[in-house]
Amino acid sequence: MIDLSRYYDEAKDTAARAIAPRVDDLRGSDILAIATQVRALVASGRKVYNLTIGDFSPAQFPIPEALRDGITTALGEGHTNYPPAVGVPELRAAIRAMYQRDLGLDFPEATILAGSGARPPIFGSFGVLVEPGDHVVYPVPSWNINHYTFLNQGHGVPLVTTPASGFMPTAEQVAPHLHSARILVVNSPSNPAGTVIAPDALAALCDLILAENERRRTIAERPLFLVYDAIYWKLTFGEAQHVMPQQLRPAMAPYTILIDGISKWWAATGLRLGWVVAPPWVAAKMQAYIGHMGAWSGKAEQVATARLLDQPEAWAPFMEGFKTGVERRLATIEAGIATLRAEGFPVNSLRGEGAIYLSVHLDIVGRTAPDGSVLDTDEAVRSYILEHAGVAVVPFPAFGYPQGSGWVRMSVGAISEADAQGTVDALRTALAPFRT
């Protein structure tokens, strides 16, 4: 056995200089770092209500049986070789038919490109549109846009949103930055906020983009694009209405990059099947970009998904039960927090409108804990809640939001309905010292 550890140790200082300067400051995910801490606590025997990762526990939310069986069938049929870089034809056709059927939108087949989940299409959008120094305008809190901007050497223009707008960007915020922007990124339903952009708010953004692109057309300047991440669009609740830009303003089609996939609305995160709908001339470049990464989904998953998408009656019952389960968990925590607030506890939340998230305000930043320590940062609040309530959450600064707000994301994809109530009960105990 050759122990290579000492060779790595001896060469560490010299070899580290080989790292390209453009990624020298690249950071990993704050959320995954929190998740590592949570796993260690659970392994030690601690009861933890884990509301951190935007994923689904298969024990709580298994994928549709028809999808599972369809993948097994596709594997048995020999679909284990490379798929086409754009996605298998039957998948692209099924996606097109779904949008026709569900949204009344007829996208040309050349606009649809499959990828391994939503990340490669999002990253590919940046890769083919953003030049070094180009401005990327996006709201905060938001998921990973700062990292994608950094990796593509863009200039990030984060816009700090407020609870009043459901942490969604407004036309008034966006307008001053569009002349210099290359892309505007909007995610609805939102990760992390769990809110949905109002149709009139999205229409106002579309009008700004169309007006800006008309200005650019007259001076032969590269157009502005909207990257619209709608990966959670089938998970909306109550009266919340999800709309696509192309529904509100069909003229937006040539300037919209639509991100979608089965990862979230079929609880199929590990199957890694997403797609992008983009103008054909953009999709062609993204095909090459994503193809060189080898970031396509498994062929069996594509074949099975195509077959199931074409049978909406087969997956409608799954969606009904799935959505009900997510909504109940969100509603339990939301109602519990409303009760706590009415009783004088320093906590509040926004209404859960979509996705699997709830925005919760823990209004104890700057307060003194029972042990005399000052909870002077969002991280201190997170640690206090984890230690004293066993409730694991992600503070909004992990999504680029300014420090000190007290807002956190709670994700219900990996908890039971009993754990949703347990979360509220645990918060009651931990926040009791701060009750007024």
GIWO-V127036 format. One record per pair of residues at least 4 apart in sequence whose C-alpha atoms are under 7 Angstrom apart, sorted by sequence separation. I is the first residue (numbers start at 1). J is the second residue. D is the distance in whole Angstrom. If there is no record, write none. Layout:
BEGIN
((I/J/D) (I/J/D))
END
This chain:
BEGIN
((4/8/7) (5/9/6) (6/10/6) (7/11/6) (8/12/6) (11/15/6) (12/16/6) (20/24/6) (29/33/6) (30/34/6) (31/35/6) (32/36/6) (33/37/7) (34/38/6) (35/39/6) (36/40/6) (37/41/6) (38/42/6) (39/43/6) (40/44/6) (41/45/7) (42/46/5) (57/61/6) (58/62/4) (63/67/7) (64/68/6) (65/69/6) (66/70/6) (67/71/6) (68/72/6) (69/73/6) (70/74/6) (71/75/6) (72/76/6) (73/77/6) (74/78/7) (75/79/5) (83/87/6) (84/88/6) (87/91/7) (88/92/7) (89/93/6) (90/94/6) (91/95/6) (92/96/6) (93/97/6) (94/98/6) (95/99/6) (96/100/6) (97/101/6) (98/102/6) (99/103/5) (100/104/5) (107/111/7) (116/120/6) (118/122/6) (119/123/6) (120/124/6) (121/125/6) (122/126/7) (123/127/6) (124/128/6) (125/129/6) (126/130/5) (130/134/6) (144/148/6) (145/149/6) (146/150/6) (147/151/6) (148/152/6) (149/153/6) (150/154/6) (162/166/7) (163/167/5) (169/173/7) (170/174/6) (171/175/6) (174/178/7) (177/181/6) (190/194/5) (197/201/7) (198/202/6) (199/203/6) (200/204/6) (201/205/7) (202/206/6) (203/207/6) (204/208/6) (205/209/6) (206/210/6) (207/211/6) (208/212/6) (209/213/6) (210/214/6) (211/215/6) (212/216/6) (213/217/6) (214/218/7) (215/219/7) (216/220/6) (217/221/6) (236/240/6) (243/247/7) (244/248/7) (245/249/6) (246/250/4) (252/256/6) (262/266/5) (263/267/6) (264/268/6) (278/282/6) (279/283/6) (280/284/6) (281/285/7) (282/286/6) (283/287/6) (284/288/7) (285/289/6) (286/290/6) (287/291/6) (288/292/6) (289/293/7) (290/294/6) (291/295/6) (298/302/6) (299/303/6) (300/304/6) (301/305/6) (302/306/6) (303/307/6) (304/308/6) (305/309/6) (306/310/6) (307/311/7) (312/316/6) (315/319/6) (316/320/6) (317/321/6) (318/322/6) (319/323/6) (320/324/6) (321/325/6) (322/326/6) (323/327/6) (324/328/6) (325/329/6) (326/330/6) (327/331/6) (328/332/6) (329/333/6) (330/334/6) (331/335/6) (332/336/6) (333/337/6) (334/338/6) (335/339/6) (336/340/6) (337/341/6) (338/342/6) (339/343/6) (340/344/7) (341/345/5) (368/372/6) (369/373/5) (376/380/6) (377/381/6) (378/382/6) (379/383/6) (380/384/6) (381/385/6) (382/386/6) (383/387/6) (384/388/6) (385/389/5) (386/390/4) (394/398/7) (396/400/7) (397/401/4) (415/419/6) (416/420/6) (417/421/7) (418/422/6) (419/423/6) (420/424/7) (421/425/6) (422/426/6) (423/427/6) (424/428/6) (425/429/7) (426/430/6) (427/431/6) (428/432/6) (431/435/7) (19/24/7) (41/46/5) (42/47/6) (56/61/6) (63/68/7) (74/79/6) (75/80/6) (83/88/6) (87/92/7) (99/104/6) (100/105/5) (115/120/6) (149/154/5) (162/167/5) (169/174/7) (189/194/6) (190/195/5) (197/202/6) (216/221/5) (263/268/4) (264/269/6) (278/283/5) (290/295/6) (297/302/7) (340/345/5) (341/346/6) (352/357/7) (368/373/6) (369/374/6) (375/380/5) (385/390/7) (386/391/5) (396/401/5) (397/402/6) (415/420/7) (42/48/6) (99/105/6) (100/106/5) (115/121/6) (149/155/7) (161/167/5) (189/195/6) (190/196/6) (216/222/7) (246/252/6) (262/268/6) (263/269/4) (341/347/6) (352/358/6) (368/374/4) (369/375/7) (375/381/6) (385/391/6) (386/392/5) (397/403/6) (99/106/7) (149/156/6) (161/168/6) (189/196/5) (216/223/6) (245/252/7) (246/253/6) (341/348/6) (367/374/6) (368/375/6) (161/169/6) (188/196/5) (350/358/7) (366/374/6) (367/375/6) (188/197/6) (233/242/6) (263/272/7) (350/359/6) (366/375/5) (96/106/7) (146/156/7) (213/223/5) (263/273/6) (337/347/7) (338/348/7) (349/359/6) (350/360/7) (365/375/5) (366/376/5) (96/107/6) (213/224/6) (262/273/6) (263/274/7) (337/348/6) (349/360/4) (365/376/6) (382/393/7) (396/407/6) (261/273/6) (262/274/6) (337/349/7) (348/360/6) (349/361/6) (365/377/6) (395/407/6) (396/408/5) (96/109/7) (136/149/7) (261/274/4) (348/361/5) (365/378/7) (382/395/7) (395/408/4) (396/409/7) (260/274/6) (261/275/5) (347/361/5) (348/362/7) (394/408/5) (395/409/6) (209/224/7) (260/275/5) (334/349/7) (347/362/5) (393/408/6) (394/409/5) (93/109/7) (259/275/6) (260/276/6) (346/362/6) (347/363/6) (365/381/7) (393/409/6) (394/410/7) (35/52/7) (92/109/7) (259/276/5) (346/363/5) (378/395/6) (393/410/6) (136/154/7) (140/158/6) (258/276/6) (259/277/7) (346/364/7) (135/154/6) (136/155/6) (137/156/6) (138/157/6) (139/158/5) (140/159/6) (257/276/7) (258/277/5) (92/112/6) (132/152/7) (133/153/6) (134/154/5) (135/155/5) (136/156/5) (137/157/5) (138/158/5) (139/159/5) (140/160/5) (257/277/6) (258/278/6) (132/153/5) (133/154/5) (134/155/6) (135/156/6) (136/157/6) (137/158/6) (138/159/6) (139/160/6) (140/161/6) (257/278/5) (31/53/7) (130/152/7) (132/154/5) (133/155/5) (135/157/7) (139/161/6) (256/278/6) (330/352/6) (131/154/7) (130/154/6) (273/297/5) (123/148/6) (127/152/7) (254/279/5) (272/297/6) (378/403/6) (87/113/6) (126/152/7) (167/193/7) (377/403/7) (378/404/6) (86/113/5) (87/114/5) (377/404/6) (86/114/6) (228/256/7) (230/258/7) (231/259/6) (330/358/7) (378/406/6) (139/168/7) (166/195/6) (168/197/6) (226/255/6) (227/256/6) (228/257/6) (229/258/6) (230/259/6) (231/260/4) (139/169/6) (225/255/5) (226/256/5) (227/257/5) (228/258/5) (229/259/5) (230/260/6) (231/261/6) (235/265/6) (271/301/7) (326/356/6) (170/201/6) (224/255/7) (225/256/6) (226/257/6) (227/258/6) (228/259/6) (229/260/7) (234/265/6) (232/264/6) (391/423/6) (171/204/6) (175/208/7) (179/212/7) (231/264/7) (232/265/6) (171/205/5) (389/426/5) (389/427/6) (206/245/7) (365/404/6) (389/429/7) (183/224/6) (184/225/6) (185/226/6) (186/227/6) (187/228/6) (188/229/6) (189/230/7) (365/406/6) (389/430/5) (182/224/5) (183/225/5) (184/226/5) (185/227/5) (186/228/5) (187/229/5) (188/230/5) (210/252/7) (364/406/7) (388/430/5) (181/224/7) (182/225/7) (183/226/6) (184/227/6) (185/228/6) (186/229/6) (187/230/6) (189/232/6) (202/245/7) (206/249/7) (363/406/6) (137/181/6) (183/227/7) (189/233/6) (196/240/7) (199/243/6) (362/406/5) (135/180/6) (136/181/6) (203/248/6) (361/406/6) (362/407/6) (385/430/7) (135/181/5) (136/182/6) (137/183/6) (138/184/6) (196/242/7) (206/252/7) (361/407/4) (134/181/7) (135/182/6) (136/183/5) (137/184/5) (138/185/5) (360/407/6) (361/408/6) (134/182/6) (136/184/6) (137/185/6) (138/186/7) (143/191/6) (359/407/7) (360/408/5) (142/191/6) (143/192/7) (359/408/6) (360/409/6) (142/192/6) (359/409/5) (141/192/7) (358/409/6) (359/410/7) (130/182/7) (357/409/6) (358/410/5) (357/410/5) (358/411/7) (357/411/5) (356/411/6) (357/412/6) (356/412/6) (356/413/6) (370/433/7) (330/412/7) (329/412/6) (326/412/7) (345/431/7) (333/420/6) (337/424/7) (235/323/6) (329/417/5) (332/420/6) (333/421/7) (336/424/6) (346/434/7) (332/421/6) (345/434/7) (346/435/6) (237/327/7) (345/435/5) (329/420/6) (333/424/6) (344/435/5) (345/436/7) (344/436/5) (240/353/6) (238/353/7) (237/353/5) (236/353/6) (237/354/6) (236/354/4) (235/354/5) (236/355/7) (235/355/5) (232/355/5) (122/259/7) (121/259/7) (118/259/6) (118/260/6) (118/261/7) (117/261/7) (117/263/6) (121/275/6) (117/272/4) (121/276/6) (116/272/5) (117/273/4) (118/274/5) (116/273/5) (117/274/4) (118/275/6) (128/285/7) (195/352/6) (196/353/6) (115/273/6) (116/274/6) (128/286/6) (194/352/6) (195/353/5) (196/354/6) (115/274/5) (194/353/6) (195/354/6) (114/274/6) (115/275/5) (194/354/5) (114/275/4) (125/286/7) (194/355/6) (113/275/5) (114/276/6) (124/286/6) (194/356/7) (112/275/7) (113/276/5) (194/357/5) (112/276/6) (113/277/7) (193/357/6) (194/358/5) (112/277/5) (124/289/6) (189/354/5) (190/355/7) (192/357/6) (193/358/6) (194/359/7) (111/277/5) (112/278/7) (124/290/6) (189/355/6) (193/359/5) (111/278/5) (111/279/5) (111/280/5) (110/280/5) (113/283/7) (120/290/7) (111/283/6) (113/287/7) (120/295/6) (116/295/5) (115/295/6) (116/296/5) (115/296/4) (116/297/4) (114/296/7) (115/297/6) (86/287/6) (64/266/7) (85/287/6) (63/266/6) (63/267/5) (62/267/7) (63/268/6) (61/267/6) (85/291/6) (56/267/6) (85/296/7) (91/302/6) (98/309/7) (91/303/7) (94/306/5) (55/269/7) (88/302/7) (91/305/7) (91/306/4) (94/309/6) (83/299/5) (90/306/6) (94/310/6) (193/409/7) (82/299/7) (192/409/6) (81/299/7) (80/299/6) (79/299/6) (80/300/6) (79/300/5) (75/300/6) (74/300/5) (71/300/6) (74/303/7) (71/301/6) (74/304/6) (71/304/5) (70/304/5) (67/304/6) (67/305/7) (67/308/7) (160/401/7) (64/318/6) (141/396/6) (143/399/6) (142/399/5) (141/399/5) (142/400/7) (140/399/7) (141/400/6) (140/400/6) (141/401/5) (140/401/5) (52/392/6) (49/390/6) (50/391/6) (51/392/5) (52/393/5) (48/390/5) (49/391/5) (50/392/5) (51/393/5) (52/394/6) (47/390/6) (48/391/6) (49/392/6) (48/392/7) (60/414/7) (60/415/7) (57/413/6) (60/416/6) (54/411/6) (56/413/4) (57/414/4) (52/410/6) (53/411/7) (55/413/6) (56/414/5) (51/410/5) (52/411/6) (54/413/7) (55/414/7) (51/411/5) (51/412/6) (31/394/7) (31/398/7) (30/398/6) (49/419/7) (49/423/6))
END
